[in-house]
């Protein structure tokens, strides 16, 4: 070996060894930084004492997270659900080592229709189950196909602040803008358009904001100042200031204000509190003496008059005709019926009134008989002033609310022209109605009303039992069918059937609710036919009074014989109902099956649709409106979209699927086709 080459090789090895030593020293210094001594280091260790032990810091652990909420298929929760899963995968990577593990975890959090869909994709080993991104995209396509950008854009143009605080408006605005692709200028314009008019007026006096954040800051300051001003004004009304300008609520040790002085009872009052005006002489006298222009007291002026703040009102300001507007009252539509006549009106519902009141002028216009009241009631205002001394009350009249809620009630007579009828706390406690305070509608009644007040909608008085049930007339029926006489019984066909496993179900699309239809106008013959139909259906038990939020329209169509057929407009309900799917036979196949048949038997079931009950819990979806009330079906009505599915295989145990072998049933009238008489009787 050449000595020169050996020297070069030795030099290269020494350089490599020196580099390794440097690297080892760096690694040791890094490891020393990751260790913590058990005791503080000392200048010198005692002889024979062991060096301090080194403890290594534990490696950081993955955070523990609660599992995301279960996704049941609600479109609005689809994207937030996927985002929660992505956060789990980001913070806990060791728990989900593969894409398929992520998909499996996501499927385990599904429920309802989403669970059925995810299970089907997993069982068939679909390709999307090997990629979380592909699976999440498919999940969004199936359950939330709407583009978030478009929905957010529509929401940004529709959103308004209204009477809310600005912080609530900003939160809703940013929630929508997060899904939009608008730039800052467009978002700034949309935010400004949704502000309340008061804030816009204040912004018009200031310099234009630089961006959206600057606009939000300015609007927040203006809204906060307006809110503080409203609180200050309310405080000034409740706690008037003293003569020194200090609010009376802050002078904790100041003497209580003197009560307003009133003239003696034997002298005429200098003015009538209310709408009466002062005479010029009285006004001049009070001006010279510094008296209150409202009550005549010398302890205060008109602005701080306590009598003016306590405006007389009947039972929680019922009769405050000076400050109360009709638009601010909670009223419900009602009718008062007496001696064959009825009068429609708006009844004011007030839980602060002790009982029920009626205006004297209204009672006279309705020609109601008045009698001396046995209840000597004083109508008082909030401050205890006696406003009325009730001496009369009406005769019992029939009050109708909601069309089918009727009762006999007496009203105390008072002077209240602006609010003619008042329903108080006694009426509310008796009937306990469920009231929609926004629209002024009664949505439901108490159990007491179901057994008493709502019976008027069923039938006035007890339902006659009628003659005993007789056997059906079998004179026109072949003897071979006489053992099936119960099938031909009209009484059994018109009575309410029991619940069975094949009850008619009404399954709605997710996130939908049956709308409330309009009320159709009926002629005089149609109105009488409607009343007869409702009466018979209530007696048979196939319908019942309803408080459902749904309500289809009720009308009539003429038959060929001149009679009227009741119809219900279920088109809106059918649009949101999940449609049933089933095969239908081919025409050629159907004709081939009846080839050679010579005997055809048709069995027409009586009231076939009403032999199938509505699935328990779905009755409210069949609700319909009539001029006399709101009702819902307990049996399958005409007009439902899936009624054809019920016909071939649910009306009769002998009815089979349309593709099955004879006998077949394409209609409620079940058709049997057979080749001979013996075979016909054997099949029956």
C-alpha positions as CSV (number, residue, x, y, z in Angstrom):
1,X,0.0,0.0,0.0
2,X,1.3,3.4,-0.9
3,X,2.3,5.4,2.2
4,X,0.8,8.5,0.8
5,X,-2.6,6.9,0.3
6,X,-2.5,5.4,3.8
7,X,-1.8,8.8,5.3
8,X,-4.8,10.3,3.5
9,X,-7.1,7.5,4.7
10,X,-5.9,8.0,8.3
11,X,-6.6,11.7,8.1
12,X,-10.1,11.2,6.7
13,X,-11.0,8.7,9.5
14,X,-9.7,11.1,12.2
15,X,-11.9,13.9,10.8
16,X,-15.0,11.6,10.9
17,X,-14.3,10.6,14.5
18,X,-14.0,14.2,15.5
19,X,-17.3,15.1,13.9
20,X,-19.0,12.2,15.7
21,X,-17.6,13.4,19.0
22,X,-19.0,16.9,18.3
23,X,-22.4,15.4,17.5
24,X,-22.3,13.3,20.6
25,X,-21.6,16.3,22.8
26,X,-24.5,18.2,21.2
27,X,-26.9,15.3,21.8
28,X,-25.7,15.0,25.5
29,X,-26.3,18.7,26.0
30,X,-29.8,18.4,24.6
31,X,-30.6,15.5,26.8
32,X,-29.3,17.3,29.9
33,X,-31.8,20.1,29.2
34,X,-34.7,17.6,29.1
35,X,-33.8,16.2,32.6
36,X,-34.6,17.9,36.0
37,X,-32.5,17.2,39.1
38,X,-34.3,16.0,42.3
39,X,-32.4,18.5,44.4
40,X,-30.8,21.9,43.7
41,X,-27.1,21.5,42.7
42,X,-24.5,22.2,45.3
43,X,-21.0,23.6,44.9
44,X,-19.4,20.3,46.0
45,X,-20.8,17.0,46.9
46,X,-20.1,15.5,50.3
47,X,-17.7,12.6,50.4
48,X,-19.4,9.3,50.0
49,X,-22.7,11.0,48.9
50,X,-24.4,9.7,45.7
51,X,-24.9,12.3,42.9
52,X,-28.4,13.6,42.5
53,X,-30.8,11.5,40.5
54,X,-32.1,12.7,37.1
55,X,-35.8,12.5,36.3
56,X,-36.9,12.6,32.7
57,X,-39.9,14.7,31.8
58,X,-42.9,12.7,30.4
59,X,-43.7,13.1,26.8
60,X,-46.8,15.3,26.0
61,X,-50.0,13.3,26.0
62,X,-52.9,13.7,23.6
63,X,-55.9,15.7,25.1
64,X,-59.0,13.9,26.1
65,X,-62.0,15.1,24.1
66,X,-65.7,14.2,24.5
67,X,-67.1,12.5,21.4
68,X,-68.9,14.7,18.9
69,X,-72.7,14.9,19.0
70,X,-74.5,12.1,17.1
71,X,-75.6,13.1,13.6
72,X,-79.1,11.9,12.7
73,X,-79.4,13.3,9.2
74,X,-80.4,16.9,9.9
75,X,-79.0,19.0,7.0
76,X,-78.0,22.0,9.1
77,X,-75.9,19.8,11.4
78,X,-74.0,17.9,8.7
79,X,-71.0,20.3,8.2
80,X,-70.5,21.1,11.9
81,X,-70.5,17.3,12.6
82,X,-67.7,16.7,10.1
83,X,-65.8,19.6,11.5
84,X,-66.0,18.1,15.0
85,X,-64.6,14.8,13.7
86,X,-61.7,16.6,11.9
87,X,-60.8,18.3,15.2
88,X,-60.7,14.9,16.9
89,X,-58.5,13.4,14.2
90,X,-56.1,16.4,14.5
91,X,-55.7,16.3,18.2
92,X,-55.7,12.5,18.6
93,X,-53.7,11.2,15.6
94,X,-52.5,8.0,17.4
95,X,-56.2,6.9,17.9
96,X,-56.8,7.0,14.2
97,X,-53.8,5.5,12.4
98,X,-55.6,5.0,9.0
99,X,-58.2,6.7,6.8
100,X,-60.5,3.6,7.2
101,X,-60.3,4.0,11.0
102,X,-61.5,7.6,10.7
103,X,-64.4,6.5,8.5
104,X,-65.3,3.8,11.0
105,X,-65.3,6.3,13.8
106,X,-67.5,8.7,11.9
107,X,-70.0,5.9,11.0
108,X,-70.2,4.9,14.7
109,X,-71.5,8.4,15.5
110,X,-74.4,8.3,13.0
111,X,-78.0,7.6,13.9
112,X,-81.4,7.4,12.2
113,X,-81.4,7.7,8.4
114,X,-77.7,8.7,8.4
115,X,-76.8,5.5,10.2
116,X,-78.7,3.4,7.7
117,X,-76.9,5.0,4.8
118,X,-73.5,4.8,6.4
119,X,-74.0,1.1,7.4
120,X,-75.0,0.3,3.8
121,X,-71.8,1.9,2.4
122,X,-69.6,0.1,4.9
123,X,-71.2,-3.3,4.4
124,X,-70.8,-3.1,0.6
125,X,-67.1,-2.1,1.1
126,X,-67.5,1.1,-1.0
127,X,-64.4,2.9,-2.1
128,X,-65.4,6.0,-0.1
129,X,-64.9,4.0,3.1
130,X,-61.1,4.1,2.5
131,X,-60.8,7.9,2.4
132,X,-62.2,10.2,5.0
133,X,-62.3,13.1,2.6
134,X,-64.3,11.1,0.0
135,X,-66.7,9.8,2.7
136,X,-67.3,13.3,4.1
137,X,-67.9,14.7,0.7
138,X,-70.5,12.0,-0.1
139,X,-72.1,12.6,3.3
140,X,-72.5,16.2,2.5
141,X,-73.8,15.5,-1.0
142,X,-76.5,13.2,0.4
143,X,-77.6,15.1,3.5
144,X,-76.7,18.7,2.9
145,X,-76.6,19.2,-0.9
146,X,-77.2,23.0,-0.7
147,X,-74.2,25.1,-1.3
148,X,-73.2,27.0,1.9
149,X,-72.0,29.9,-0.1
150,X,-75.4,30.6,-1.7
151,X,-77.3,30.0,1.5
152,X,-74.9,32.4,3.3
153,X,-75.3,35.0,0.6
154,X,-79.1,34.9,0.8
155,X,-78.9,35.1,4.6
156,X,-76.6,38.1,4.5
157,X,-79.1,40.1,2.5
158,X,-82.0,39.1,4.6
159,X,-80.5,39.5,8.1
160,X,-81.7,42.6,10.0
161,X,-80.8,43.9,13.5
162,X,-84.4,44.9,14.3
163,X,-84.8,45.6,18.0
164,X,-81.9,43.4,19.1
165,X,-78.7,44.6,20.6
166,X,-75.8,45.1,18.2
167,X,-73.7,42.2,19.7
168,X,-76.4,39.7,18.8
169,X,-76.6,41.0,15.3
170,X,-72.8,40.9,14.9
171,X,-72.7,37.2,16.0
172,X,-75.4,36.2,13.5
173,X,-73.8,38.2,10.8
174,X,-70.3,36.6,11.3
175,X,-71.9,33.2,11.4
176,X,-73.2,33.7,7.9
177,X,-70.2,35.6,6.5
178,X,-67.9,32.7,7.5
179,X,-69.5,30.5,4.8
180,X,-69.6,33.2,2.2
181,X,-66.9,34.2,-0.3
182,X,-67.7,37.9,-0.2
183,X,-64.9,40.4,0.1
184,X,-64.6,43.0,2.9
185,X,-66.3,45.8,1.0
186,X,-69.4,43.7,0.2
187,X,-69.6,42.5,3.8
188,X,-69.3,46.0,5.1
189,X,-72.2,47.2,2.8
190,X,-74.4,44.2,3.8
191,X,-73.7,44.8,7.5
192,X,-74.7,48.5,7.2
193,X,-77.9,47.7,5.4
194,X,-79.0,45.4,8.2
195,X,-78.5,48.0,11.0
196,X,-81.4,49.7,12.7
197,X,-82.5,53.1,11.5
198,X,-81.4,54.8,14.7
199,X,-77.8,53.6,14.4
200,X,-77.7,54.5,10.7
201,X,-78.8,58.0,11.6
202,X,-75.9,58.3,14.0
203,X,-73.4,56.8,11.6
204,X,-74.4,59.4,8.9
205,X,-72.9,62.2,11.1
206,X,-69.5,60.5,11.4
207,X,-66.6,59.7,9.1
208,X,-67.0,56.6,7.0
209,X,-65.4,53.5,8.5
210,X,-62.3,52.1,7.0
211,X,-63.4,48.4,7.1
212,X,-65.9,46.0,8.5
213,X,-64.2,45.9,11.9
214,X,-64.2,49.7,12.2
215,X,-67.9,49.8,11.3
216,X,-68.7,47.1,13.9
217,X,-66.8,49.1,16.6
218,X,-68.6,52.3,15.8
219,X,-72.0,50.6,15.7
220,X,-71.3,48.9,19.1
221,X,-70.4,52.2,20.7
222,X,-73.5,53.9,19.4
223,X,-75.7,51.0,20.5
224,X,-74.2,51.0,24.0
225,X,-74.7,54.7,24.4
226,X,-78.4,54.4,23.2
227,X,-78.9,51.6,25.7
228,X,-77.5,53.7,28.5
229,X,-79.8,56.6,27.6
230,X,-82.8,54.3,27.7
231,X,-81.9,53.1,31.1
232,X,-81.4,56.7,32.3
233,X,-84.7,57.8,31.0
234,X,-86.4,54.9,32.7
235,X,-84.6,55.7,35.9
236,X,-85.7,59.3,35.7
237,X,-89.4,58.3,35.4
238,X,-89.2,55.9,38.4
239,X,-87.0,58.0,40.6
240,X,-87.5,61.8,40.0
241,X,-84.7,64.1,41.1
242,X,-85.0,66.4,44.2
243,X,-84.8,70.1,44.1
244,X,-81.0,69.9,44.4
245,X,-80.8,67.8,41.3
246,X,-79.8,64.6,43.3
247,X,-81.8,61.5,42.5
248,X,-84.1,60.6,45.3
249,X,-83.0,57.0,45.2
250,X,-79.5,58.0,46.1
251,X,-80.5,60.1,49.2
252,X,-80.7,57.1,51.4
253,X,-81.4,59.1,54.6
254,X,-83.5,61.8,53.2
255,X,-87.1,62.0,54.6
256,X,-89.8,60.3,52.5
257,X,-91.7,62.6,50.2
258,X,-94.9,63.9,51.5
259,X,-98.1,62.3,50.1
260,X,-100.0,64.5,47.7
261,X,-102.5,66.7,49.4
262,X,-106.1,66.4,48.3
263,X,-108.9,68.8,49.1
264,X,-111.3,67.9,51.9
265,X,-114.2,65.7,51.0
266,X,-116.8,68.4,51.7
267,X,-115.2,70.8,49.2
268,X,-115.3,70.5,45.4
269,X,-112.1,69.2,43.9
270,X,-110.2,72.0,42.0
271,X,-109.9,69.7,39.0
272,X,-111.0,66.3,37.8
273,X,-107.9,64.0,37.3
274,X,-108.0,62.6,33.8
275,X,-109.0,64.3,30.6
276,X,-110.8,67.3,32.1
277,X,-109.2,70.7,31.4
278,X,-108.5,73.4,33.9
279,X,-110.5,76.6,33.6
280,X,-108.4,79.8,32.8
281,X,-109.1,81.1,36.4
282,X,-107.9,77.9,38.0
283,X,-104.9,77.7,35.8
284,X,-103.9,81.2,36.7
285,X,-104.4,80.6,40.4
286,X,-102.1,77.5,40.4
287,X,-99.5,79.3,38.4
288,X,-99.3,82.1,41.0
289,X,-99.2,79.8,44.0
290,X,-96.8,77.2,42.4
291,X,-99.3,74.3,42.6
292,X,-99.3,71.2,40.5
293,X,-101.3,71.6,37.3
294,X,-102.5,68.0,37.5
295,X,-103.6,67.3,41.1
296,X,-103.3,70.7,42.8
297,X,-100.6,69.7,45.3
298,X,-98.0,72.2,46.5
299,X,-95.4,69.6,47.2
300,X,-94.4,69.0,43.5
301,X,-94.8,70.2,40.0
302,X,-96.5,68.6,37.0
303,X,-93.4,66.7,35.9
304,X,-93.0,64.9,39.2
305,X,-96.7,64.4,39.9
306,X,-97.1,60.8,41.3
307,X,-100.8,60.8,40.5
308,X,-100.1,61.4,36.8
309,X,-97.6,58.5,36.8
310,X,-100.2,56.2,38.4
311,X,-102.7,56.6,35.6
312,X,-106.0,54.9,36.7
313,X,-106.5,51.5,35.1
314,X,-108.7,48.6,35.6
315,X,-107.0,45.4,36.7
316,X,-103.5,45.8,35.3
317,X,-104.3,48.7,33.0
318,X,-107.3,47.1,31.3
319,X,-109.2,50.3,30.9
320,X,-106.4,52.7,30.3
321,X,-108.0,54.3,27.4
322,X,-105.5,57.2,27.3
323,X,-102.2,55.3,26.9
324,X,-103.1,51.8,25.7
325,X,-103.4,51.1,22.0
326,X,-105.4,48.3,20.6
327,X,-102.4,46.9,18.7
328,X,-100.6,46.3,22.0
329,X,-103.5,44.2,23.5
330,X,-103.5,40.4,23.4
331,X,-106.9,39.5,22.0
332,X,-108.5,36.3,20.6
333,X,-111.4,36.0,18.2
334,X,-114.6,35.0,19.9
335,X,-118.4,34.9,19.4
336,X,-121.2,35.7,21.8
337,X,-124.4,33.7,21.0
338,X,-127.8,34.4,22.6
339,X,-131.4,33.7,21.5
340,X,-130.4,32.5,18.0
341,X,-128.1,35.5,17.3
342,X,-124.4,35.7,17.4
343,X,-121.9,38.6,17.5
344,X,-118.2,38.3,16.6
345,X,-115.7,40.3,18.6
346,X,-112.1,40.4,19.9
347,X,-111.8,39.4,23.6
348,X,-108.9,40.8,25.6
349,X,-107.1,38.2,27.7
350,X,-105.6,39.6,30.9
351,X,-104.3,37.4,33.7
352,X,-104.4,40.4,36.1
353,X,-108.2,40.8,35.9
354,X,-110.0,38.9,38.7
355,X,-113.0,37.9,36.6
356,X,-114.7,38.6,33.3
357,X,-116.0,42.0,32.3
358,X,-118.2,43.5,29.5
359,X,-118.8,47.1,28.4
360,X,-122.2,48.4,29.3
361,X,-122.7,49.9,25.8
362,X,-121.9,46.5,24.2
363,X,-124.4,44.8,26.5
364,X,-127.1,47.3,25.5
365,X,-126.4,46.9,21.7
366,X,-126.7,43.1,22.0
367,X,-130.0,43.5,24.0
368,X,-128.7,41.4,26.8
369,X,-130.7,41.1,29.9
370,X,-129.0,42.6,32.9
371,X,-129.6,41.7,36.6
372,X,-128.3,42.9,39.9
373,X,-125.0,41.3,40.5
374,X,-124.6,39.1,43.6
375,X,-120.9,39.8,43.5
376,X,-120.4,43.3,44.9
377,X,-117.1,43.9,43.2
378,X,-114.9,47.0,43.2
379,X,-112.8,47.5,40.2
380,X,-109.5,49.0,41.4
381,X,-106.4,50.3,39.7
382,X,-102.9,49.2,40.6
383,X,-102.5,52.0,43.1
384,X,-105.8,51.0,44.9
385,X,-108.0,53.7,43.4
386,X,-111.6,52.5,43.0
387,X,-112.6,53.0,39.4
388,X,-115.9,51.2,39.2
389,X,-118.5,49.9,41.6
390,X,-120.0,46.9,39.8
391,X,-123.7,46.5,40.4
392,X,-125.0,44.7,37.3
393,X,-124.0,41.5,35.4
394,X,-125.3,39.9,32.2
395,X,-127.5,36.9,31.9
396,X,-125.6,33.7,31.0
397,X,-124.6,33.8,27.3
398,X,-122.8,31.3,25.1
399,X,-119.2,32.2,24.4
400,X,-117.6,30.5,21.4
401,X,-113.8,30.5,21.0
402,X,-111.9,28.8,18.2
403,X,-115.1,27.5,16.6
404,X,-115.6,24.4,18.8
405,X,-115.0,25.6,22.3
406,X,-118.3,26.7,23.8
407,X,-119.3,27.6,27.4
408,X,-122.0,29.5,29.3
409,X,-120.6,32.5,31.0
410,X,-121.8,35.8,32.8
411,X,-120.0,39.1,32.5
412,X,-119.8,41.9,35.1
413,X,-120.8,45.3,33.5
414,X,-118.3,48.2,33.5
415,X,-117.7,51.2,31.3
416,X,-115.0,50.1,28.8
417,X,-115.8,51.2,25.3
418,X,-112.3,50.6,23.9
419,X,-112.0,47.1,25.4
420,X,-115.6,45.7,25.3
421,X,-114.9,42.1,26.5
422,X,-112.2,41.1,29.1
423,X,-111.4,37.4,30.0
424,X,-109.7,37.4,33.3
425,X,-107.8,35.0,35.6
426,X,-110.9,32.9,36.5
427,X,-111.4,32.1,32.9
428,X,-107.7,31.2,32.3
429,X,-107.6,29.0,35.4
430,X,-110.7,27.2,34.4
431,X,-109.8,26.4,30.8
432,X,-105.9,26.7,31.0
433,X,-105.6,27.4,27.2
434,X,-102.4,27.1,25.2
435,X,-102.2,30.5,23.5
436,X,-100.0,31.6,20.7
437,X,-99.3,35.1,22.0
438,X,-97.7,36.3,18.7
439,X,-100.7,35.6,16.5
440,X,-103.5,35.6,19.1
441,X,-104.6,32.0,18.5
442,X,-105.7,29.3,20.9
443,X,-103.6,26.1,20.1
444,X,-105.0,23.8,22.8
445,X,-107.2,23.4,25.8
446,X,-107.1,21.6,29.1
447,X,-108.4,18.1,29.9
448,X,-111.3,19.7,31.6
449,X,-112.4,21.3,28.3
450,X,-112.0,18.0,26.4
451,X,-114.7,16.5,28.5
452,X,-117.0,19.5,28.9
453,X,-116.5,22.6,26.7
454,X,-115.4,20.7,23.5
455,X,-118.3,18.3,23.7
456,X,-120.4,21.1,22.1
457,X,-118.5,20.4,18.9
458,X,-119.3,16.7,19.1
459,X,-123.0,16.9,19.7
460,X,-125.2,19.2,21.9
461,X,-126.3,16.8,24.6
462,X,-125.9,13.0,25.0
463,X,-125.6,11.0,21.8
464,X,-128.6,8.7,21.4
465,X,-127.8,5.1,21.5
466,X,-130.3,4.2,18.7
467,X,-131.9,0.9,18.1
468,X,-130.0,-2.3,19.0
469,X,-127.7,-3.7,16.4
470,X,-129.5,-6.1,14.1
471,X,-128.1,-8.8,11.8
472,X,-127.5,-7.6,8.2
473,X,-130.0,-8.3,5.5
474,X,-128.7,-11.3,3.6
475,X,-131.6,-11.8,1.2
476,X,-129.7,-10.7,-1.8
477,X,-126.5,-12.6,-0.9
478,X,-125.9,-16.2,-2.0
479,X,-126.2,-18.8,0.8
480,X,-122.6,-19.8,0.4
481,X,-121.7,-16.3,1.9
482,X,-124.1,-16.4,4.9
483,X,-121.4,-17.7,7.2
484,X,-119.6,-14.4,6.6
485,X,-122.5,-12.2,7.6
486,X,-120.3,-10.0,9.9
487,X,-118.5,-8.8,6.8
488,X,-121.8,-7.3,5.5
489,X,-122.6,-5.6,8.7
490,X,-123.0,-1.8,8.3
491,X,-122.6,-1.2,12.0
492,X,-119.2,-2.9,12.2
493,X,-118.0,-1.0,9.0
494,X,-119.0,2.4,10.4
495,X,-117.4,1.9,13.9
496,X,-113.8,2.8,14.9
497,X,-111.5,-0.2,14.2
498,X,-108.7,-1.2,16.6
499,X,-105.1,-0.5,16.0
500,X,-103.3,-3.2,14.0
501,X,-99.7,-3.8,12.9
502,X,-100.5,-2.5,9.4
503,X,-101.9,0.9,10.5
504,X,-101.5,3.7,8.0
505,X,-98.2,5.6,8.7
506,X,-97.5,9.2,7.6
507,X,-93.7,9.6,7.4
508,X,-92.6,13.2,6.7
509,X,-89.4,14.4,5.1
510,X,-86.8,15.5,7.7
511,X,-87.2,19.0,8.9
512,X,-90.7,19.5,7.5
513,X,-94.1,20.2,9.1
514,X,-97.6,20.1,7.6
515,X,-98.7,23.6,6.7
516,X,-101.9,25.2,7.7
517,X,-104.3,25.5,4.8
518,X,-107.0,28.0,4.0
519,X,-110.7,27.9,5.0
520,X,-113.0,27.3,2.0
521,X,-116.2,29.2,1.6
522,X,-119.3,26.8,1.6
523,X,-122.8,27.4,0.2
524,X,-125.9,26.9,2.3
525,X,-126.4,23.3,1.2
526,X,-122.7,22.5,1.6
527,X,-122.7,24.0,5.1
528,X,-125.6,21.7,6.1
529,X,-123.9,18.7,4.5
530,X,-120.7,19.6,6.3
531,X,-122.5,19.8,9.7
532,X,-124.2,16.4,9.0
533,X,-120.8,14.8,8.0
534,X,-119.0,16.2,11.1
535,X,-121.8,15.1,13.4
536,X,-121.9,11.5,12.0
537,X,-118.1,11.2,11.9
538,X,-117.8,12.3,15.6
539,X,-120.5,9.9,16.6
540,X,-118.8,7.1,14.8
541,X,-115.5,8.1,16.4
542,X,-113.5,8.3,13.2
543,X,-112.6,12.0,13.8
544,X,-112.0,14.0,17.0
545,X,-111.5,17.7,17.9
546,X,-107.9,18.7,17.3
547,X,-105.4,21.3,18.4
548,X,-102.8,20.4,15.7
549,X,-100.7,23.2,14.1
550,X,-101.6,21.6,10.7
551,X,-104.9,22.1,9.0
552,X,-106.0,21.2,5.5
553,X,-108.9,22.8,3.7
554,X,-112.3,21.1,3.7
555,X,-114.7,21.4,0.7
556,X,-117.3,19.5,-1.4
557,X,-117.5,18.2,-4.9
558,X,-120.7,17.0,-6.6
559,X,-121.5,13.4,-7.4
560,X,-123.3,12.1,-10.5
561,X,-126.4,11.5,-8.4
562,X,-126.5,15.1,-7.2
563,X,-125.2,14.4,-3.7
564,X,-122.0,16.0,-2.2
565,X,-118.8,14.2,-1.6
566,X,-116.5,15.7,1.2
567,X,-113.0,16.4,0.1
568,X,-109.9,17.5,2.0
569,X,-107.0,19.3,0.3
570,X,-104.0,17.2,1.4
571,X,-101.7,18.3,-1.5
572,X,-99.4,20.2,0.8
573,X,-99.1,17.2,3.2
574,X,-98.5,14.9,0.2
575,X,-95.6,17.1,-1.0
576,X,-93.6,16.5,2.2
577,X,-94.6,12.8,2.7
578,X,-92.0,10.1,1.9
579,X,-93.5,8.2,-1.0
580,X,-93.9,4.5,-1.0
581,X,-92.4,2.6,-3.9
582,X,-93.6,-0.9,-5.1
583,X,-93.8,-2.7,-8.5
584,X,-97.0,-2.8,-10.6
585,X,-97.9,-5.8,-12.9
586,X,-97.5,-5.6,-16.6
587,X,-100.7,-5.4,-18.6
588,X,-99.8,-8.5,-20.8
589,X,-99.0,-10.5,-17.7
590,X,-102.3,-9.6,-16.0
591,X,-104.3,-10.7,-19.1
592,X,-102.4,-13.9,-19.4
593,X,-103.2,-14.8,-15.8
594,X,-107.0,-14.5,-16.4
595,X,-106.9,-16.5,-19.6
596,X,-109.4,-19.4,-19.3
597,X,-111.2,-18.0,-16.4
598,X,-115.0,-18.1,-16.6
599,X,-116.1,-17.0,-13.1
600,X,-115.3,-13.5,-11.8
601,X,-116.2,-12.6,-8.2
602,X,-116.1,-9.0,-7.0
603,X,-116.1,-8.3,-3.2
604,X,-116.7,-4.6,-2.4
605,X,-115.7,-3.8,1.1
606,X,-118.0,-1.3,2.9
607,X,-116.1,1.9,4.0
608,X,-112.9,0.2,3.1
609,X,-110.6,3.2,3.8
610,X,-112.1,3.7,7.2
611,X,-111.2,0.1,8.2
612,X,-107.6,1.1,8.5
613,X,-106.5,3.2,11.5
614,X,-103.9,6.0,11.3
615,X,-100.8,5.0,13.1
616,X,-100.9,6.2,16.7
617,X,-99.1,9.5,17.0
618,X,-99.7,10.5,13.3
619,X,-103.3,11.6,13.7
620,X,-102.4,15.3,14.1
621,X,-100.9,15.3,10.6
622,X,-104.4,14.6,9.1
623,X,-106.0,17.7,10.8
624,X,-108.5,19.8,8.7
625,X,-110.3,23.1,9.1
626,X,-114.1,23.7,8.9
627,X,-116.1,26.7,9.7
628,X,-117.3,25.0,12.8
629,X,-114.0,23.8,14.2
630,X,-110.7,22.0,13.8
631,X,-110.7,18.1,13.6
632,X,-108.3,15.2,12.8
633,X,-108.9,11.7,11.5
634,X,-108.4,8.5,13.5
635,X,-108.8,6.4,10.4
636,X,-107.3,6.6,6.9
637,X,-109.0,9.5,5.0
638,X,-109.2,10.0,1.2
639,X,-106.6,12.1,-0.5
640,X,-103.3,10.8,1.2
641,X,-100.5,10.1,-1.2
642,X,-99.7,6.6,0.2
643,X,-103.2,5.4,0.3
644,X,-102.7,3.3,-2.8
645,X,-100.0,1.4,-1.0
646,X,-102.5,0.6,1.8
647,X,-105.1,-0.7,-0.6
648,X,-103.9,-3.9,-2.1
649,X,-102.4,-5.6,1.0
650,X,-103.8,-4.0,4.2
651,X,-107.5,-3.7,3.9
652,X,-108.2,-7.3,4.0
653,X,-106.1,-10.2,5.1
654,X,-107.0,-12.1,1.9
655,X,-105.8,-9.2,-0.3
656,X,-102.3,-9.9,-1.7
657,X,-99.6,-8.0,-3.6
658,X,-100.5,-6.9,-7.1
659,X,-97.8,-9.3,-8.6
660,X,-99.0,-12.3,-6.6
661,X,-101.0,-15.2,-7.9
662,X,-104.9,-15.1,-7.8
663,X,-106.9,-13.8,-6.1
664,X,-105.8,-10.3,-7.0
665,X,-107.1,-6.9,-5.7
666,X,-106.3,-3.9,-7.9
667,X,-109.0,-1.9,-6.2
668,X,-110.9,-1.7,-2.9
669,X,-113.3,-4.0,-4.7
670,X,-111.3,-7.2,-4.6
671,X,-111.6,-9.3,-7.8
672,X,-111.3,-13.0,-7.9
673,X,-111.0,-14.9,-11.3
674,X,-111.3,-18.6,-11.3
675,X,-111.9,-21.3,-13.9
676,X,-114.7,-23.3,-12.4
677,X,-117.5,-23.2,-9.8
678,X,-115.8,-25.8,-7.5
679,X,-112.6,-23.9,-7.5
680,X,-114.5,-20.6,-6.8
681,X,-116.3,-21.9,-3.7
682,X,-113.2,-23.6,-2.5
683,X,-111.2,-20.3,-2.6
684,X,-113.9,-18.6,-0.7
